[in-house]
């Protein structure tokens, strides 16, 4: 599963991913957080399980303020 967002801002925002209002660990081997050179950010979850269902948010913060986008993800068992 992959979530994509496009973020712009000056100064460049700090971007953080959350699940159910808690920061996502960048040390979880199933999760991959990526950034490209044109403001694209992605969160990939490999080998999804039921526990991955929840509210995901991407929060961008800089000195001008904060912006958030979110999505509800439902993982269904086969």
N, CA, C and O of each residue as an XYZ file, in Angstrom:
312
protein
N       0.842     -1.153      0.000
C       0.000      0.000      0.000
C       0.899      1.231      0.000
O       1.933      1.256      0.669
N       0.498      2.252     -0.757
C       1.313      3.458     -0.841
C       0.417      4.690     -0.743
O      -0.598      4.797     -1.432
N       0.817      5.617      0.130
C       0.143      6.910      0.268
C       1.077      7.976     -0.279
O       2.256      8.011      0.074
N       0.558      8.848     -1.139
C       1.362      9.902     -1.760
C       0.796     11.275     -1.432
O      -0.421     11.453     -1.388
N       1.674     12.246     -1.200
C       1.273     13.642     -1.018
C       2.254     14.536     -1.762
O       3.396     14.155     -2.019
N       1.788     15.728     -2.101
C       2.629     16.740     -2.745
C       2.679     17.935     -1.797
O       1.637     18.460     -1.406
N       3.890     18.368     -1.425
C       4.062     19.433     -0.441
C       5.046     20.471     -0.972
O       6.117     20.131     -1.475
N       4.665     21.737     -0.853
C       5.580     22.819     -1.189
C       5.590     23.811     -0.048
O       4.637     23.867      0.729
N       6.645     24.594      0.068
C       6.731     25.622      1.094
C       8.133     26.166      1.210
O       9.113     25.496      0.882
N       8.208     27.402      1.686
C       9.493     28.051      1.955
C       9.410     28.694      3.324
O       8.499     29.486      3.565
N      10.305     28.392      4.209
C      11.369     27.397      4.058
C      10.786     25.995      3.899
O       9.626     25.742      4.223
N      11.623     25.096      3.392
C      11.181     23.732      3.151
C      10.597     23.146      4.437
O      11.248     23.179      5.481
N       9.376     22.612      4.371
C       8.746     22.068      5.582
C       9.394     20.781      6.082
O       9.972     20.011      5.315
N       9.281     20.577      7.376
C       9.611     19.286      7.988
C       8.359     18.431      7.824
O       7.257     18.880      8.141
N       8.516     17.207      7.333
C       7.380     16.335      7.056
C       7.406     15.143      8.006
O       8.439     14.501      8.196
N       6.255     14.862      8.594
C       6.132     13.737      9.521
C       4.872     12.950      9.185
O       3.830     13.531      8.883
N       4.975     11.633      9.238
C       3.832     10.748      9.038
C       3.324     10.252     10.383
O       4.112      9.947     11.279
N       1.998     10.172     10.521
C       1.370      9.701     11.750
C       0.381      8.583     11.423
O      -0.188      8.540     10.332
N       0.188      7.692     12.372
C      -0.890      6.700     12.300
C      -1.656      6.794     13.606
O      -1.087      6.643     14.688
N      -2.946      7.043     13.493
C      -3.796      7.197     14.674
C      -3.210      8.221     15.651
O      -3.180      8.000     16.861
N      -2.745      9.345     15.097
C      -2.185     10.479     15.837
C      -0.869     10.193     16.556
O      -0.473     10.949     17.444
N      -0.197      9.119     16.185
C       1.107      8.802     16.777
C       2.153      8.767     15.671
O       1.879      8.251     14.587
N       3.351      9.309     15.920
C       4.401      9.290     14.891
C       4.730      7.869     14.444
O       4.784      6.944     15.255
N       4.946      7.714     13.151
C       5.331      6.424     12.587
C       6.844      6.291     12.696
O       7.586      7.215     12.363
N       7.283      5.151     13.158
C       8.723      4.911     13.319
C       9.380      4.662     11.971
O       8.918      3.828     11.191
N      10.450      5.383     11.701
C      11.189      5.148     10.469
C      12.039      3.886     10.564
O      12.695      3.507      9.593
N      12.034      3.233     11.724
C      12.831      2.026     11.913
C      12.024      0.747     11.709
O      12.571     -0.351     11.817
N      10.729      0.877     11.415
C       9.907     -0.294     11.124
C      10.273     -0.771      9.714
O      10.140     -0.011      8.755
N      10.721     -1.989      9.581
C      11.218     -2.500      8.301
C      10.133     -2.606      7.237
O      10.451     -2.618      6.047
N       8.872     -2.683      7.624
C       7.794     -2.772      6.637
C       7.417     -1.408      6.078
O       6.715     -1.326      5.070
N       7.874     -0.338      6.720
C       7.509      1.011      6.305
C       8.664      1.689      5.580
O       9.825      1.564      5.968
N       8.319      2.403      4.528
C       9.332      3.143      3.788
C       8.795      4.546      3.541
O       7.745      4.716      2.920
N       9.522      5.554      4.031
C       9.159      6.951      3.825
C      10.110      7.529      2.791
O      11.330      7.457      2.938
N       9.531      8.105      1.740
C      10.353      8.602      0.634
C      10.040     10.064      0.336
O       8.954     10.564      0.629
N      11.019     10.727     -0.250
C      10.869     12.103     -0.708
C      11.544     12.208     -2.069
O      12.643     11.687     -2.262
N      10.879     12.892     -3.030
C      11.532     13.114     -4.313
C      12.011     14.564     -4.394
O      11.923     15.301     -3.412
N      12.504     14.963     -5.528
C      13.104     16.289     -5.666
C      12.106     17.390     -6.000
O      12.481     18.560     -6.070
N      10.840     17.033     -6.208
C       9.857     18.050     -6.594
C       8.711     18.173     -5.592
O       7.608     18.573     -5.962
N       8.960     17.837     -4.348
C       7.965     18.007     -3.295
C       7.020     16.843     -3.094
O       6.015     16.968     -2.394
N       7.332     15.712     -3.701
C       6.505     14.522     -3.505
C       7.003     13.700     -2.331
O       8.203     13.478     -2.173
N       6.071     13.255     -1.516
C       6.394     12.410     -0.364
C       5.504     11.177     -0.426
O       4.361     11.253     -0.876
N       6.026     10.044      0.024
C       5.257      8.805     -0.009
C       5.539      7.973      1.230
O       6.647      7.968      1.767
N       4.508      7.274      1.665
C       4.628      6.284      2.731
C       4.183      4.962      2.134
O       3.042      4.824      1.695
N       5.094      3.981      2.118
C       4.778      2.657      1.598
C       4.762      1.679      2.760
O       5.675      1.664      3.585
N       3.718      0.862      2.818
C       3.620     -0.189      3.836
C       3.633     -1.514      3.087
O       2.730     -1.813      2.306
N       4.668     -2.297      3.339
C       4.814     -3.598      2.685
C       4.136     -4.674      3.525
O       4.062     -4.566      4.749
N       3.648     -5.699      2.862
C       3.051     -6.853      3.543
C       2.015     -6.412      4.578
O       2.132     -6.733      5.761
N       1.007     -5.678      4.126
C       0.006     -5.133      5.047
C      -0.700     -6.233      5.828
O      -0.892     -7.353      5.356
N      -1.075     -5.858      7.047
C      -1.833     -6.729      7.945
C      -3.015     -5.928      8.483
O      -3.056     -4.707      8.334
N      -3.975     -6.608      9.107
C      -5.165     -5.932      9.634
C      -4.796     -4.762     10.548
O      -5.468     -3.730     10.545
N      -3.740     -4.924     11.320
C      -3.305     -3.901     12.270
C      -2.918     -2.586     11.575
O      -2.870     -1.539     12.221
N      -2.645     -2.632     10.282
C      -2.277     -1.422      9.549
C      -3.477     -0.523      9.265
O      -3.297      0.623      8.852
N      -4.686     -1.014      9.475
C      -5.871     -0.172      9.304
C      -5.815      0.980     10.298
O      -5.334      0.820     11.419
N      -6.308      2.137      9.884
C      -6.341      3.286     10.794
C      -6.320      4.601     10.031
O      -6.455      4.631      8.808
N      -6.152      5.671     10.767
C      -6.103      7.021     10.217
C      -4.642      7.415     10.019
O      -3.884      7.492     10.987
N      -4.247      7.663      8.789
C      -2.890      8.084      8.464
C      -2.904      9.572      8.143
O      -3.828     10.070      7.500
N      -1.885     10.270      8.591
C      -1.781     11.706      8.327
C      -0.353     12.059      7.964
O       0.604     11.439      8.429
N      -0.238     13.067      7.123
C       1.047     13.646      6.786
C       1.006     15.093      7.249
O       0.125     15.854      6.847
N       1.956     15.473      8.092
C       1.991     16.821      8.670
C       3.247     17.535      8.174
O       4.364     17.043      8.333
N       3.037     18.701      7.573
C       4.146     19.519      7.080
C       4.209     20.780      7.929
O       3.204     21.474      8.082
N       5.389     21.085      8.486
C       5.549     22.221      9.387
C       6.757     23.047      8.991
O       7.830     22.506      8.724
N       6.579     24.366      8.954
C       7.706     25.288      8.808
C       7.374     26.561      9.578
O       6.367     26.607     10.285
N       8.195     27.583      9.452
C       7.993     28.804     10.226
C       6.708     29.544      9.838
O       6.239     30.397     10.590
N       6.141     29.228      8.680
C       4.895     29.866      8.247
C       3.661     29.182      8.817
O       2.568     29.747      8.780
N       3.823     27.970      9.344
C       2.672     27.271      9.914
C       2.734     25.780      9.686
O       3.798     25.189      9.502
N       1.533     25.186      9.704
C       1.439     23.736      9.605
C       0.268     23.369      8.692
O      -0.768     24.035      8.701
N       0.441     22.308      7.906
C      -0.625     21.778      7.060
C      -0.676     20.270      7.264
O       0.355     19.617      7.428
N      -1.883     19.730      7.250
C      -2.077     18.301      7.464
C      -3.037     17.753      6.422
O      -4.027     18.398      6.077
N      -2.743     16.572      5.926
C      -3.710     15.839      5.116
C      -3.792     14.437      5.704
O      -2.819     13.928      6.260
N      -4.966     13.817      5.576
C      -5.135     12.501      6.190
C      -6.027     11.616      5.341
O      -6.751     12.085      4.463
N      -5.955     10.328      5.626
C      -6.764      9.331      4.942
C      -7.036      8.190      5.897
O      -6.192      7.842      6.723
N      -8.224      7.607      5.782
C      -8.559      6.426      6.542
C      -8.258      5.210      5.680
O      -8.691      5.132      4.530
N      -7.517      4.263      6.238
C      -7.117      3.053      5.509
C      -7.756      1.849      6.187
O      -7.655      1.674      7.402
N      -8.412      1.026      5.382
C      -9.008     -0.216      5.886
C      -8.352     -1.383      5.180
O      -8.420     -1.492      3.955
N      -7.718     -2.255      5.943
C      -7.084     -3.451      5.402
C      -8.001     -4.625      5.715
O      -8.368     -4.848      6.869
N      -8.367     -5.371      4.681
C      -9.236     -6.517      4.868
C      -8.450     -7.806      4.673
O      -7.609     -7.904      3.779
N      -8.730     -8.787      5.514
C      -8.078    -10.100      5.390
C      -8.582    -10.798      4.138
O      -9.714    -10.586      3.703
N      -7.726    -11.634      3.566
C      -8.150    -12.416      2.389
C      -9.020    -13.547      2.802
O      -9.475    -14.317      1.956
